[in-house]
Amino acid sequence: MSKYAHFEGRASRAEYWWFVLFVILTSILLNQLVMSFLGVDAASVVSGIFTLAMFLPTIAVAARRLHDMNHSGWWQLLGLTGIGSVVLFIWYLFPGTPTNNRFGAPVVVTQD
């Protein structure tokens, strides 16, 4: 969360997927805890607040992940279409460019 709204630079696959795992697990845990103590209505409110709080960092880490593959962060708009979400998911699985690109130096240095 140190790069909450940092759109510049690059993000490795590990950084992106660890962030996604953190958001999913935190959302599930938070939802279950609030639901068990305060009920379904309170859980939906807390879930909405958590979703809003994670909106900007999710867009930022996805933009940095696309930068790692030398794509513009604007390609995230492709996710607004059905098939575009599949394309983005596949792109997020690929490694980044191993050398410098227009977004900076590689995050993960590969050794030969």
Contact map, one row per residue, 1 for C-alpha under 8 A:
1111000000000000000000000000000000000000000000000000000010000000000000000000000000000000000000000000000000000000
1111000000000000000000000000000000000000000000000000000000000000000000000000000000000000000000000000000000000000
1111110000000000000000000000000000000000000000000000000010000000000000000000000000000000000000000000000000000000
1111110000000000000000000000000000000000000000000000000110010000000000000000000000000000000000000000000000000000
0011111000000000000000000000000000000000000000000000000110010000000000000000000000000000000000000000000000000000
0011111100000000000000000000000000000000000000000000000010011000000000000000000000000000000000000000000000000000
0000111110000000000000000000000000000000000000000000000000011011000000000000000000000000000000000000000000000000
0000011111000000000000000000000000000000000000000000000000000001000000000000000000000000000000000000001000000000
0000001111100000000000000000000000000000000000000000000000000001001100000000000000000000000000000000001100000000
0000000111110000000000000000000000000000000000000000000000000001111100000000000000000000000000000000001111100000
0000000011111011000000000000000000000000000000000000000000001001111100000000000000000000000000000000000000100000
0000000001111111000000000000000000000000000000000000000000000000100100000000000000000000000000110000000000110000
0000000000111111100000000000000000000000000000000000000000000000100000000000000000000000000111110000000000000000
0000000000011111110000000000000000000000000000000000000000000000000000000000000000000000000000000000000000000000
0000000000111111111000000000000000000000000000000000000000000000000000000000000000000000000000000000000000000000
0000000000111111111100000000000000000000000000000000000000001100100000000000000000000000000000000000000000000000
0000000000001111111110000000000000000000000000000000000000000000000000000000000000000000000000000000000000000000
0000000000000111111111000000000000000000000000000000000000000000000000000000000000000000000000000000000000000000
0000000000000011111111100000000000000000000000000000000000000000000000000000000000000000000000000000000000000000
0000000000000001111111110000000000000000000000000000000000000000000000000000000000000000000000000000000000000000
0000000000000000111111111000000000000000000000000000000000000000000000000000000000000000000000000000000000000000
0000000000000000011111111100000000000000000000000000000000000000000000000000000000000000000000000000000000000000
0000000000000000001111111110000000000000000000000000010000000000000000000000000000000000000000000000000000000000
0000000000000000000111111111000000000000000000000000000000000000000000000000000000000000000000000000000000000000
0000000000000000000011111111100000000000000000000000000000000000000000000000000000000000000000000000000000000000
0000000000000000000001111111110000000000000000000000000000000000000000000000000000000000000000000000000000000000
0000000000000000000000111111111000000000000000100100000000000000000000000000000000000000000000000000000000000000
0000000000000000000000011111111100000000000000000000000000000000000000000000000000000000000000000000000000000000
0000000000000000000000001111111110000000000000000000000000000000000000000000000000000000000000000000000000000000
0000000000000000000000000111111111000000000001100000000000000000000000000000000000000000000000000000000000000000
0000000000000000000000000011111111100000001101100000000000000000000000000000000000000000000000000000000000000000
0000000000000000000000000001111111110000001000000000000000000000000000000000000000000000000000000000000000000000
0000000000000000000000000000111111111000000000000000000000000000000000000000000000000000000000000000000000000000
0000000000000000000000000000011111111111011001000000000000000000000000000000000000000000000000000000000000000000
0000000000000000000000000000001111111111111000000000000000000000000000000000000000000000000000000000000000000000
0000000000000000000000000000000111111110000000000000000000000000000000000000000000000000000000000000000000000000
0000000000000000000000000000000011111110000000000000000000000000000000000000000000000000000000000000000000000000
0000000000000000000000000000000001111111111000000000000000000000000000000000000000000000000000000000000000000000
0000000000000000000000000000000001111111111000000000000000000000000000000000000000000000000000000000000000000000
0000000000000000000000000000000001100111111100000000000000000000000000000000000000000000000000000000000000000000
0000000000000000000000000000000000100111111110000000000000000000000000000000000000000000000000000000000000000000
0000000000000000000000000000000001100111111111000000000000000000000000000000000000000000000000000000000000000000
0000000000000000000000000000001101100111111111100000000000000000000000000000000000000000000000000000000000000000
0000000000000000000000000000001000000001111111110000000000000000000000000000000000000000000000000000000000000000
0000000000000000000000000000000000000000111111111000000000000000000000000000000000000000000000000000000000000000
0000000000000000000000000000011001000000011111111100000000000000000000000000000000000000000000000000000000000000
0000000000000000000000000010011000000000001111111110000000000000000000000000000000000000000000000000000000000000
0000000000000000000000000000000000000000000111111111000000000000000000000000000000000000000000000000000000000000
0000000000000000000000000000000000000000000011111111100000000000000000000000000000000000000000000000000000000000
0000000000000000000000000010000000000000000001111111110000000000000000000000000000000000000000000000000000000000
0000000000000000000000000000000000000000000000111111111000000000000000000000000000000000000000000000000000000000
0000000000000000000000000000000000000000000000011111111100000000000000000000000000000000000000000000000000000000
0000000000000000000000000000000000000000000000001111111100000000000000000000000000000000000000000000000000000000
0000000000000000000000100000000000000000000000000111111111000000000000000000000000000000000000000000000000000000
0000000000000000000000000000000000000000000000000011111111100000000000000000000000000000000000000000000000000000
0001100000000000000000000000000000000000000000000001111111110000000000000000000000000000000000000000000000000000
1011110000000000000000000000000000000000000000000000011111111000000000000000000000000000000000000000000000000000
0000000000000000000000000000000000000000000000000000011111111100000000000000000000000000000000000000000000000000
0000000000000000000000000000000000000000000000000000001111111110000000000000000000000000000000000000000000000000
0001111000000000000000000000000000000000000000000000000111111111000000000000000000000000000000000000000000000000
0000011000100001000000000000000000000000000000000000000011111111100000000000000000000000000000000000000000000000
0000000000000001000000000000000000000000000000000000000001111111110000001001000000000000000000000000000000000000
0000001000000000000000000000000000000000000000000000000000111111111000011101000000000000000000000000000000000000
0000001111100000000000000000000000000000000000000000000000011111111100001000000000000000000000000000000000000000
0000000001111001000000000000000000000000000000000000000000001111111110000000000000000000000100010000000000000000
0000000001100000000000000000000000000000000000000000000000000111111111111010000000000000001100000000000000000000
0000000011100000000000000000000000000000000000000000000000000011111111111000000000000000000000000000001000000000
0000000011110000000000000000000000000000000000000000000000000001111111100000000000000000000000111000001001100000
0000000000000000000000000000000000000000000000000000000000000000111111100000000000000000000001111000000000000000
0000000000000000000000000000000000000000000000000000000000000000011111110000000000000000000000011000111000000000
0000000000000000000000000000000000000000000000000000000000000000011111111010000000000000000000000000000000000000
0000000000000000000000000000000000000000000000000000000000000010011001111110000000000000000000000000000000000000
0000000000000000000000000000000000000000000000000000000000000111011000111111000000000000000000000000000000000000
0000000000000000000000000000000000000000000000000000000000000010000000011111100000000000000000000000000000000000
0000000000000000000000000000000000000000000000000000000000000000010000111111111000000000000000000000000000000000
0000000000000000000000000000000000000000000000000000000000000110000000001111111100000001000000000000000000000000
0000000000000000000000000000000000000000000000000000000000000000000000000111111100000000000000000000000000000000
0000000000000000000000000000000000000000000000000000000000000000000000000011111110011001000000000000000000000000
0000000000000000000000000000000000000000000000000000000000000000000000000011111111111101000000000000000000000000
0000000000000000000000000000000000000000000000000000000000000000000000000001111111011000000000000000000000000000
0000000000000000000000000000000000000000000000000000000000000000000000000000011111111000000000000000000000000000
0000000000000000000000000000000000000000000000000000000000000000000000000000001111111100000000000000000000000000
0000000000000000000000000000000000000000000000000000000000000000000000000000001011111110000000000000000000000000
0000000000000000000000000000000000000000000000000000000000000000000000000000011111111111000000000000000000000000
0000000000000000000000000000000000000000000000000000000000000000000000000000011111111111100000000000000000000000
0000000000000000000000000000000000000000000000000000000000000000000000000000001001111111110000000000000000000000
0000000000000000000000000000000000000000000000000000000000000000000000000000000000111111111000000000000000000000
0000000000000000000000000000000000000000000000000000000000000000000000000001011000011111111100000000000000000000
0000000000000000000000000000000000000000000000000000000000000000000000000000000000001111111110000000000000000000
0000000000000000000000000000000000000000000000000000000000000000000000000000000000000111111111000000000000000000
0000000000000000000000000000000000000000000000000000000000000000010000000000000000000011111111000000000000000000
0000000000001000000000000000000000000000000000000000000000000000110000000000000000000001111111100000000000000000
0000000000001000000000000000000000000000000000000000000000000000000000000000000000000000111111100000000000000000
0000000000001000000000000000000000000000000000000000000000000000000010000000000000000000011111110000000000000000
0000000000011000000000000000000000000000000000000000000000000000000110000000000000000000000111111000000000000000
0000000000011000000000000000000000000000000000000000000000000000100111000000000000000000000001111100000001000000
0000000000000000000000000000000000000000000000000000000000000000000111000000000000000000000000111111100001000000
0000000000000000000000000000000000000000000000000000000000000000000000000000000000000000000000011111000001011100
0000000000000000000000000000000000000000000000000000000000000000000000000000000000000000000000001111100011000000
0000000000000000000000000000000000000000000000000000000000000000000000000000000000000000000000001111111111000000
0000000000000000000000000000000000000000000000000000000000000000000001000000000000000000000000001011111111000000
0000000000000000000000000000000000000000000000000000000000000000000001000000000000000000000000000001111100000000
0000000111000000000000000000000000000000000000000000000000000000001101000000000000000000000000000001111110000000
0000000011000000000000000000000000000000000000000000000000000000000000000000000000000000000000000001111111000000
0000000001000000000000000000000000000000000000000000000000000000000000000000000000000000000000000011101111100000
0000000001000000000000000000000000000000000000000000000000000000000100000000000000000000000000011111100111111000
0000000001110000000000000000000000000000000000000000000000000000000100000000000000000000000000000000000011111000
0000000000010000000000000000000000000000000000000000000000000000000000000000000000000000000000000100000001111100
0000000000000000000000000000000000000000000000000000000000000000000000000000000000000000000000000100000001111110
0000000000000000000000000000000000000000000000000000000000000000000000000000000000000000000000000100000000011111
0000000000000000000000000000000000000000000000000000000000000000000000000000000000000000000000000000000000001111
0000000000000000000000000000000000000000000000000000000000000000000000000000000000000000000000000000000000000111
